[in-house]
Amino acid sequence: MAFYKANPNGRVTFSPIWIERSVMFLSLVFWSLSLAAIFLAGYTSYDFRKHNFHVFLLIIFSAPYVLLVHFLRRSYRDKRELISDLSNFELGHASCATEFDRAFILSAIEDWYGNQAAFREFVRGPLREKLLNMIPSPRIPWCYTVLLLTSPTSCLLEFSLGLQSSGADGHTMLIFFLSWWPFCICWFWAGYNAIFYLSDKTARYGGNCFYDWMKTLVTCVGTLLWLSVGGGVVVAVARSPSIIAGVCYTFASIIMMLWNLELLKISCISCL
C-alpha cells in the first residue's frame, strides 16, 4: 500500500506459488508411476501384461492420485482464502509484532488515506482488483505442462526403444507412434489442465470433512474416466493394423486437445 501511494503508476508483481508447488508434487507422483509402469513391463509375463497391465496400473495409480487431487484442492483453497480476505478486509483484524509498529502504521494510513475507513475501501476495491488480475488462472502454463509430460513421454520412449530392439518392423513402429504418442501428449496435456481446473473449482471447504473428500473423489473419477476413455480408444487403435485409423486418431487427439484448452481458457476468463 505504501508503494502504491508513493508510486501511483508503479508496477507490482504478485506471484503466489500454489501453481509451482502443485506442479512439483504432481511431477513427483507421475514420475513414480512411470517408473512403476516400466518395472511392470519388464518384470511381468506377456500374458499378465496383455490381460491385466492397464488394470494393475490403475490400481497402483488410484491411491496416490486421490491424495494428489486432495492436495491440489487444498493448494487452490489458499487462493480463495486470499480473495475472501481482500473482499472482507478489516484493519482492526490486522496484527503487528509490537504496539509501536501498529501505532506507526496507523498514523501513516491516516496521513495517506485520510482515515481508516478510506483505507479499508481501497483494499477491498482498487487493490483487490489489481491483485485479482495478477492471480494465475487454473490453466497450467505451457512450460509446466511440458515438464509434466516428461514422465509419460520418457516411459513411452522406453517402450518405443524396446519395440525397436526386439525387431519390430516399420509398420508396427508407425502404428505404435500414431496411437500411443498422441495419447501421452494430447490426452495427458488436456487431462493435466482438467485436474488443475476442477481442483480449483472444487477447492472451497464447506466445513464438512466427509463432503470435502467426496468432492475430491468426484474430481478423481471425472478425470480418470476421461483418461480411461482415451486409454480404451488408444488400445483399440494400437491393436488395429490400419494406418488410416492411427492417422485419424492422431488428428482427432490434436483437435480434442485444442478444443479442450480453448474451453478452459474461455471458462477461466469468464470467472475473473
C-alpha positions as CSV (number, residue, x, y, z in Angstrom):
1,M,0.0,0.0,0.0
2,A,2.9,2.4,0.8
3,F,4.4,1.6,-2.6
4,Y,1.1,2.4,-4.4
5,K,0.8,5.7,-2.6
6,A,4.3,6.8,-3.3
7,N,4.3,5.4,-6.9
8,P,0.7,5.6,-8.3
9,N,1.9,4.4,-11.7
10,G,4.4,1.8,-10.4
11,R,4.3,-1.8,-11.2
12,V,3.8,-4.6,-8.6
13,T,4.4,-8.2,-9.4
14,F,2.2,-10.7,-7.4
15,S,3.4,-14.3,-7.8
16,P,1.8,-16.8,-5.5
17,I,3.5,-20.2,-5.6
18,W,0.5,-22.6,-5.4
19,I,0.8,-23.5,-9.1
20,E,4.5,-24.2,-8.7
21,R,4.0,-26.2,-5.5
22,S,1.3,-28.3,-7.1
23,V,3.3,-28.9,-10.3
24,M,6.2,-30.1,-8.3
25,F,4.1,-32.6,-6.3
26,L,2.3,-33.7,-9.5
27,S,5.5,-34.3,-11.4
28,L,6.9,-36.4,-8.5
29,V,3.8,-38.6,-8.5
30,F,3.7,-39.1,-12.2
31,W,7.4,-39.9,-12.4
32,S,7.0,-42.5,-9.7
33,L,4.1,-44.0,-11.6
34,S,6.1,-44.1,-14.9
35,L,8.9,-46.0,-13.1
36,A,6.2,-48.4,-11.8
37,A,4.9,-48.9,-15.3
38,I,8.4,-49.6,-16.7
39,F,9.0,-52.1,-13.8
40,L,5.8,-53.9,-14.5
41,A,6.5,-54.1,-18.2
42,G,10.0,-55.5,-17.6
43,Y,9.3,-58.0,-14.8
44,T,5.9,-59.5,-15.6
45,S,5.0,-62.1,-18.1
46,Y,3.5,-61.4,-21.5
47,D,0.1,-63.0,-20.6
48,F,-0.1,-60.7,-17.5
49,R,0.7,-57.6,-19.4
50,K,-1.8,-58.5,-22.2
51,H,-4.8,-59.0,-19.8
52,N,-4.0,-57.2,-16.6
53,F,-1.4,-54.4,-17.3
54,H,-3.8,-51.5,-17.5
55,V,-6.0,-52.7,-14.6
56,F,-2.9,-53.1,-12.4
57,L,-1.6,-49.7,-13.3
58,L,-5.0,-48.2,-12.5
59,I,-4.9,-49.8,-9.0
60,I,-1.4,-48.5,-8.3
61,F,-2.4,-45.1,-9.6
62,S,-5.7,-44.7,-7.7
63,A,-4.4,-44.2,-4.1
64,P,-1.7,-41.6,-4.8
65,Y,-4.0,-39.9,-7.3
66,V,-6.7,-39.3,-4.8
67,L,-4.2,-37.8,-2.4
68,L,-2.8,-35.7,-5.2
69,V,-6.1,-34.2,-6.1
70,H,-6.9,-33.5,-2.4
71,F,-3.5,-31.7,-2.1
72,L,-4.2,-29.7,-5.2
73,R,-7.7,-28.6,-3.9
74,R,-6.1,-27.5,-0.6
75,S,-3.5,-25.5,-2.6
76,Y,-6.2,-23.7,-4.5
77,R,-8.1,-23.1,-1.3
78,D,-5.2,-20.7,-0.4
79,K,-6.2,-18.6,-3.4
80,R,-9.8,-18.5,-2.5
81,E,-9.0,-17.5,1.1
82,L,-6.8,-14.7,-0.2
83,I,-9.7,-13.4,-2.4
84,S,-12.1,-13.7,0.6
85,D,-9.7,-11.9,2.9
86,L,-9.3,-9.0,0.5
87,S,-13.1,-8.8,0.0
88,N,-13.7,-8.7,3.7
89,F,-10.6,-6.8,4.9
90,E,-10.9,-5.1,8.3
91,L,-8.0,-3.1,9.6
92,G,-8.9,-3.9,13.1
93,H,-8.2,-7.6,12.5
94,A,-4.6,-6.9,11.4
95,S,-1.8,-7.5,13.9
96,C,1.7,-6.2,14.4
97,A,4.7,-7.6,16.3
98,T,4.9,-4.5,18.6
99,E,2.5,-1.8,19.6
100,F,4.9,0.8,18.3
101,D,4.7,-0.7,14.8
102,R,1.0,-0.7,15.0
103,A,0.8,3.0,16.0
104,F,3.3,4.0,13.3
105,I,1.4,2.1,10.6
106,L,-2.0,3.5,11.6
107,S,-0.6,7.1,11.7
108,A,0.8,6.5,8.2
109,I,-2.5,5.2,6.9
110,E,-4.4,8.2,8.3
111,D,-1.8,10.6,6.6
112,W,-2.1,8.8,3.2
113,Y,-5.8,8.0,3.1
114,G,-7.4,10.5,5.5
115,N,-9.0,7.8,7.7
116,Q,-9.1,4.1,8.3
117,A,-12.4,3.6,6.5
118,A,-11.0,5.1,3.3
119,F,-8.1,2.7,3.5
120,R,-10.4,-0.3,4.0
121,E,-12.3,0.6,0.9
122,F,-9.1,1.0,-1.0
123,V,-8.0,-2.6,0.0
124,R,-11.5,-4.0,-0.8
125,G,-11.8,-2.1,-4.1
126,P,-8.8,-0.9,-6.3
127,L,-6.1,-3.0,-4.6
128,R,-8.3,-6.2,-4.7
129,E,-9.0,-5.7,-8.4
130,K,-5.3,-5.2,-9.2
131,L,-4.3,-8.3,-7.3
132,L,-7.1,-10.4,-8.9
133,N,-5.7,-9.6,-12.3
134,M,-2.3,-10.9,-11.2
135,I,-3.6,-14.2,-9.8
136,P,-2.8,-17.0,-12.3
137,S,-5.7,-18.9,-13.8
138,P,-6.3,-22.6,-13.1
139,R,-4.8,-23.4,-16.5
140,I,-1.2,-24.7,-16.3
141,P,1.4,-22.6,-18.1
142,W,2.6,-24.5,-21.2
143,C,6.2,-24.7,-19.8
144,Y,4.9,-26.5,-16.7
145,T,2.8,-28.8,-18.8
146,V,5.9,-29.8,-20.9
147,L,7.7,-30.5,-17.6
148,L,4.8,-32.8,-16.5
149,L,4.8,-34.5,-19.9
150,T,8.4,-35.7,-19.4
151,S,7.2,-38.6,-17.2
152,P,4.7,-40.3,-19.6
153,T,6.9,-39.5,-22.7
154,S,10.0,-40.9,-21.1
155,C,8.1,-44.1,-20.3
156,L,6.8,-44.2,-23.8
157,L,10.2,-43.7,-25.2
158,E,11.4,-46.6,-23.2
159,F,8.7,-48.8,-24.8
160,S,9.5,-47.5,-28.2
161,L,13.2,-48.4,-27.9
162,G,12.1,-51.8,-26.6
163,L,10.0,-52.4,-29.6
164,Q,12.8,-51.4,-31.9
165,S,15.3,-53.6,-30.1
166,S,13.0,-56.6,-30.3
167,G,13.0,-56.3,-34.1
168,A,9.6,-54.8,-34.7
169,D,9.0,-53.8,-38.4
170,G,8.3,-50.3,-39.7
171,H,4.5,-50.9,-39.9
172,T,4.4,-51.9,-36.2
173,M,6.5,-48.9,-35.1
174,L,4.3,-46.5,-37.2
175,I,1.1,-47.9,-35.6
176,F,2.7,-47.5,-32.2
177,F,3.7,-43.9,-32.9
178,L,0.3,-42.9,-34.3
179,S,-1.5,-44.4,-31.3
180,W,0.4,-44.1,-28.0
181,W,2.3,-40.8,-28.7
182,P,-0.9,-38.7,-29.3
183,F,-2.4,-40.3,-26.2
184,C,0.5,-39.5,-24.0
185,I,0.9,-35.9,-25.3
186,C,-2.6,-34.7,-26.3
187,W,-4.8,-36.6,-23.9
188,F,-2.4,-36.1,-20.9
189,W,-2.0,-32.4,-21.8
190,A,-5.8,-31.9,-21.6
191,G,-6.0,-34.1,-18.6
192,Y,-3.4,-32.2,-16.6
193,N,-5.3,-28.9,-17.2
194,A,-8.6,-30.6,-16.3
195,I,-7.1,-31.8,-13.0
196,F,-6.0,-28.3,-12.1
197,Y,-9.2,-26.6,-13.3
198,L,-11.5,-29.0,-11.4
199,S,-9.3,-28.8,-8.3
200,D,-9.7,-25.0,-8.4
201,K,-13.4,-25.1,-8.9
202,T,-14.0,-27.6,-6.1
203,A,-11.5,-26.0,-3.7
204,R,-14.0,-24.4,-1.3
205,Y,-14.2,-26.1,2.0
206,G,-17.8,-26.4,3.3
207,G,-16.9,-27.2,6.9
208,N,-17.6,-31.0,6.5
209,C,-14.6,-33.3,6.1
210,F,-16.7,-36.1,4.5
211,Y,-18.2,-33.7,2.0
212,D,-14.8,-32.3,1.2
213,W,-13.3,-35.8,0.5
214,M,-16.4,-36.6,-1.6
215,K,-15.6,-33.6,-3.9
216,T,-12.1,-35.0,-4.2
217,L,-13.4,-38.4,-5.2
218,V,-15.8,-36.9,-7.8
219,T,-12.9,-34.9,-9.3
220,C,-10.8,-38.0,-9.4
221,V,-13.5,-40.1,-11.0
222,G,-14.2,-37.5,-13.6
223,T,-10.6,-37.1,-14.7
224,L,-10.0,-40.9,-14.6
225,L,-13.0,-41.5,-16.8
226,W,-11.6,-39.0,-19.2
227,L,-8.2,-40.8,-19.4
228,S,-9.9,-44.2,-19.4
229,V,-11.9,-43.4,-22.5
230,G,-8.7,-42.2,-24.2
231,G,-6.9,-45.3,-23.0
232,G,-9.6,-47.6,-24.3
233,V,-9.6,-46.0,-27.7
234,V,-5.8,-46.0,-28.0
235,V,-5.6,-49.7,-27.2
236,A,-8.1,-50.4,-30.0
237,V,-6.1,-48.2,-32.4
238,A,-2.8,-49.7,-31.4
239,R,-4.1,-53.3,-32.0
240,S,-5.6,-52.3,-35.4
241,P,-3.4,-53.0,-38.4
242,S,-4.8,-49.9,-40.2
243,I,-2.5,-46.9,-40.5
244,I,-5.5,-44.8,-41.5
245,A,-7.1,-45.4,-38.1
246,G,-3.9,-44.3,-36.5
247,V,-3.7,-41.1,-38.6
248,C,-7.4,-40.3,-37.8
249,Y,-6.8,-40.9,-34.1
250,T,-3.8,-38.5,-34.2
251,F,-5.7,-35.7,-35.8
252,A,-8.7,-36.3,-33.6
253,S,-6.5,-36.1,-30.5
254,I,-4.9,-32.9,-31.6
255,I,-8.3,-31.3,-32.3
256,M,-9.6,-32.6,-28.9
257,M,-6.7,-31.1,-27.0
258,L,-7.0,-27.7,-28.7
259,W,-10.8,-27.6,-28.2
260,N,-10.4,-28.6,-24.5
261,L,-7.8,-25.9,-23.9
262,E,-9.9,-23.3,-25.6
263,L,-12.9,-24.2,-23.4
264,L,-10.8,-24.0,-20.3
265,K,-9.4,-20.6,-21.4
266,I,-12.9,-19.2,-22.0
267,S,-14.1,-20.5,-18.7
268,C,-11.1,-19.1,-16.8
269,I,-11.6,-15.6,-18.4
270,S,-15.3,-15.6,-17.6
271,C,-14.5,-16.3,-13.9
272,L,-12.2,-13.4,-13.5
